[in-house]
Amino acid sequence: MKEKHNPFIVPEGYFDNFTVEMMARIDAYEESGRKTQRAKKVSLSDAVRRYTRYAIGVAASVAFFAVITKSAPVEKAAPQPVDKSVYMQASASDQVYDYMDLNANNVYDYVSTID
């Protein structure tokens, strides 16, 4: 059986002094006087105000859209009479489509009706 190859290799002795080195870095950082950044606290009232503004903006947009669409009524055009003889004529494209729509069972029936 093949041995599994571990692609993550740590140099020898890396963790021997890891804790001591890390604590030294932390101490050096604290002595340098830099302050750590803390996460910004957001109060519930700030979040409620923000989402209230969003809701008012959405409601105003919907109301504006409703006013615009209702203010201009669209007149429907009167239906035009259609010449029904157009539907009775079979064009060449209709015949091609009918031929393409055939399957192997009724091809011979269609070819025999063309004559």
Backbone as numpy.savetxt, mean C-alpha at the origin, in Angstrom:
# Nx Ny Nz CAx CAy CAz Cx Cy Cz
29.63 -37.08 9.64 28.80 -35.91 9.64 29.69 -34.67 9.64
29.27 -33.64 8.92 30.05 -32.42 8.86 29.85 -31.59 10.13
30.93 -30.93 10.53 30.81 -30.04 11.67 30.17 -28.74 11.20
29.36 -28.16 12.06 28.72 -26.89 11.72 29.74 -25.78 11.86
29.75 -24.90 10.88 30.67 -23.77 10.88 29.95 -22.57 11.49
30.52 -21.98 12.51 29.94 -20.81 13.15 30.59 -19.57 12.53
29.83 -18.75 11.81 30.41 -17.57 11.17 30.70 -16.45 12.17
30.16 -16.53 13.37 30.34 -15.48 14.36 31.44 -15.90 15.33
32.61 -15.41 15.08 33.77 -15.80 15.88 34.21 -14.60 16.69
34.44 -14.81 17.98 34.92 -13.77 18.89 36.39 -14.04 19.15
37.21 -12.99 19.10 38.64 -13.21 19.37 38.87 -13.78 20.77
39.92 -14.56 20.89 40.20 -15.17 22.18 40.51 -14.10 23.21
40.00 -14.30 24.44 40.24 -13.38 25.53 39.40 -12.11 25.47
38.42 -12.05 24.55 37.62 -10.83 24.39 36.78 -10.56 25.64
36.18 -11.59 26.18 35.30 -11.41 27.33 36.04 -11.51 28.68
37.34 -11.73 28.66 38.07 -11.83 29.92 38.04 -10.52 30.70
38.28 -9.41 30.03 38.30 -8.10 30.67 37.14 -7.22 30.22
36.13 -7.80 29.65 35.03 -7.03 29.08 34.34 -6.17 30.13
34.01 -6.76 31.28 33.29 -6.03 32.32 34.13 -4.86 32.84
35.40 -5.11 33.08 36.28 -4.06 33.60 36.40 -2.92 32.59
36.59 -3.24 31.32 36.72 -2.21 30.28 35.43 -1.43 30.10
34.30 -2.12 30.15 33.02 -1.43 29.98 32.76 -0.47 31.14
33.04 -0.90 32.35 32.84 -0.04 33.51 33.79 1.16 33.46
35.00 0.97 32.96 35.94 2.08 32.81 35.42 3.09 31.80
34.85 2.62 30.72 34.27 3.53 29.73 33.09 4.31 30.31
32.25 3.62 31.08 31.10 4.29 31.68 31.57 5.36 32.67
32.57 5.05 33.49 33.10 6.01 34.44 33.71 7.21 33.72
34.44 6.96 32.65 35.05 8.04 31.89 33.97 8.93 31.27
32.91 8.34 30.83 31.82 9.12 30.23 31.14 9.99 31.28
30.91 9.42 32.45 30.25 10.19 33.51 31.16 11.30 34.01
32.47 11.10 34.06 33.40 12.13 34.50 33.55 13.25 33.49
33.27 12.97 32.22 33.41 14.00 31.20 32.34 15.07 31.33
31.31 14.82 32.11 30.29 15.83 32.36 29.15 15.82 31.37
29.17 14.97 30.42 28.06 14.90 29.47 26.85 14.30 30.15
25.73 14.82 29.78 24.49 14.27 30.33 23.88 13.32 29.30
23.31 12.30 29.81 22.65 11.36 28.91 21.34 11.95 28.46
20.95 11.64 27.29 19.68 12.14 26.77 18.56 11.26 27.27
17.56 11.89 27.75 16.40 11.15 28.21 15.29 11.30 27.18
14.43 10.33 27.17 13.30 10.38 26.25 12.37 11.52 26.63
11.83 12.18 25.64 10.92 13.29 25.88 9.61 12.72 26.40
9.16 13.31 27.49 7.89 12.87 28.05 6.77 13.67 27.40
5.77 12.96 26.95 4.61 13.59 26.34 3.43 13.33 27.26
2.83 14.41 27.69 1.70 14.23 28.60 0.47 13.79 27.81
-0.47 13.25 28.52 -1.70 12.77 27.88 -2.47 13.94 27.27
-2.45 15.07 27.95 -3.20 16.22 27.43 -2.61 16.73 26.12
-1.26 16.67 25.98 -0.65 17.07 24.71 -1.06 16.13 23.58
-1.09 14.84 23.86 -1.50 13.87 22.85 -2.96 14.06 22.47
-3.81 14.31 23.47 -5.24 14.52 23.19 -5.41 15.78 22.34
-4.68 16.84 22.66 -4.79 18.07 21.87 -4.36 17.82 20.42
-3.28 17.09 20.25 -2.79 16.82 18.90 -3.82 16.04 18.10
-4.36 14.97 18.66 -5.33 14.16 17.92 -6.66 14.89 17.75
-6.98 15.80 18.66 -8.19 16.61 18.49 -8.02 17.52 17.28
-6.84 18.09 17.13 -6.58 18.94 15.95 -6.68 18.13 14.66
-6.14 16.92 14.67 -6.25 16.06 13.50 -7.72 15.76 13.17
-8.50 15.46 14.19 -9.91 15.14 13.98 -10.67 16.34 13.43
-10.37 17.53 13.95 -11.03 18.74 13.44 -10.64 18.98 11.99
-9.38 18.75 11.66 -8.94 18.92 10.27 -9.63 17.95 9.32
-9.78 16.71 9.74 -10.46 15.71 8.90 -11.93 16.08 8.75
-12.58 16.48 9.84 -13.99 16.84 9.78 -14.19 18.05 8.87
-13.30 19.04 8.95 -13.41 20.22 8.09 -13.22 19.84 6.63
-12.29 18.93 6.35 -12.06 18.48 4.97 -13.28 17.75 4.42
-13.87 16.90 5.23 -15.07 16.16 4.79 -16.22 17.13 4.55
-16.40 18.10 5.44 -17.48 19.08 5.28 -17.25 19.91 4.03
-16.02 20.33 3.79 -15.70 21.12 2.59 -15.99 20.32 1.33
-15.59 19.06 1.32 -15.84 18.19 0.16 -17.34 18.00 -0.06
-18.10 17.84 1.04 -19.54 17.65 0.93 -20.21 18.90 0.37
-19.76 20.07 0.79 -20.35 21.33 0.29 -20.05 21.50 -1.19
-18.84 21.18 -1.59 -18.47 21.34 -3.00 -19.26 20.39 -3.88
-19.43 19.16 -3.47 -20.12 18.19 -4.32 -21.62 18.43 -4.35
-22.19 18.99 -3.30 -23.63 19.25 -3.28 -23.99 20.57 -3.96
-23.07 21.52 -4.03 -23.40 22.85 -4.52 -23.60 22.90 -6.03
-22.98 22.04 -6.77 -23.10 22.07 -8.22 -23.81 20.80 -8.70
-25.15 20.88 -8.85 -25.85 19.69 -9.31 -25.47 19.37 -10.76
-25.37 18.13 -11.04 -25.00 17.68 -12.38 -26.28 17.33 -13.13
-26.42 17.96 -14.27 -27.61 17.68 -15.08 -27.31 16.47 -15.96
-28.25 15.56 -15.97 -28.07 14.38 -16.79 -28.59 14.67 -18.19
-27.85 14.23 -19.15 -28.24 14.43 -20.54 -29.39 13.48 -20.88
-30.25 13.95 -21.73 -31.38 13.12 -22.16 -30.84 11.96 -22.99
-31.41 10.78 -22.82 -30.93 9.64 -23.61 -31.21 9.84 -25.09
-30.22 9.49 -25.90 -30.34 9.63 -27.34 -30.93 8.34 -27.92
-31.79 8.47 -28.91 -32.33 7.25 -29.53 -31.22 6.48 -30.24
-31.27 5.18 -30.15 -30.25 4.32 -30.74 -30.86 3.56 -31.91
-30.12 3.53 -32.99 -30.56 2.78 -34.16 -30.32 1.30 -33.90
-31.38 0.52 -33.77 -31.25 -0.88 -33.40 -30.74 -1.75 -34.54
-30.74 -1.23 -35.74 -30.22 -2.03 -36.85 -28.71 -2.21 -36.73
-28.06 -1.34 -35.96 -26.61 -1.46 -35.76 -26.31 -2.75 -35.02
-27.17 -3.12 -34.09 -26.94 -4.34 -33.33 -27.15 -5.60 -34.15
-27.90 -5.50 -35.21 -28.22 -6.68 -36.01 -27.13 -7.01 -37.03
-26.26 -6.06 -37.31 -25.22 -6.29 -38.30 -24.01 -6.94 -37.63
-23.51 -7.98 -38.25 -22.32 -8.65 -37.72 -21.11 -8.14 -38.50
-20.18 -7.54 -37.80 -18.98 -7.02 -38.46 -17.94 -8.14 -38.57
-16.88 -7.85 -39.28 -15.81 -8.83 -39.44 -15.15 -9.12 -38.09
-15.04 -8.11 -37.24 -14.42 -8.34 -35.93 -15.29 -9.25 -35.07
-16.63 -9.15 -35.22 -17.51 -10.05 -34.49 -17.31 -11.49 -34.94
-17.14 -11.68 -36.25 -16.94 -13.03 -36.75 -15.59 -13.59 -36.29
-14.58 -12.75 -36.25 -13.27 -13.19 -35.76 -13.37 -13.58 -34.29
-14.06 -12.77 -33.51 -14.22 -13.08 -32.09 -14.98 -14.39 -31.92
-16.03 -14.58 -32.68 -16.78 -15.82 -32.58 -15.90 -17.02 -32.93
-15.06 -16.87 -33.95 -14.18 -17.97 -34.35 -13.16 -18.27 -33.24
-12.63 -17.22 -32.61 -11.65 -17.41 -31.53 -12.29 -18.03 -30.30
-13.58 -17.81 -30.13 -14.29 -18.30 -28.95 -14.63 -19.79 -29.08
-14.46 -20.35 -30.27 -14.83 -21.74 -30.47 -13.82 -22.67 -29.81
-14.31 -23.80 -29.40 -13.39 -24.81 -28.89 -13.30 -25.94 -29.93
-12.53 -26.95 -29.66 -12.27 -28.01 -30.65 -13.53 -28.79 -31.00
-14.54 -28.80 -30.17 -15.72 -29.61 -30.43 -16.63 -29.01 -31.49
-16.74 -27.68 -31.56 -17.71 -27.13 -32.51 -17.05 -26.30 -33.61
-15.76 -26.47 -33.87 -15.10 -25.78 -34.97 -15.68 -26.24 -36.30
-15.88 -27.53 -36.46 -16.38 -28.06 -37.72 -17.80 -27.60 -37.98
-18.61 -27.47 -36.93 -19.97 -26.98 -37.13 -19.96 -25.54 -37.62
-19.07 -24.71 -37.06 -18.99 -23.31 -37.47 -18.50 -23.19 -38.90
-17.50 -23.96 -39.29 -16.95 -23.89 -40.65 -18.00 -24.35 -41.66
-18.81 -25.30 -41.30 -19.81 -25.78 -42.24 -20.95 -24.77 -42.42
-21.17 -23.85 -41.48 -22.26 -22.85 -41.62 -21.81 -21.63 -42.40
-20.52 -21.47 -42.67 -20.02 -20.28 -43.39 -20.45 -20.32 -44.85
-20.49 -21.47 -45.44 -20.83 -21.59 -46.86 -22.18 -21.10 -47.19
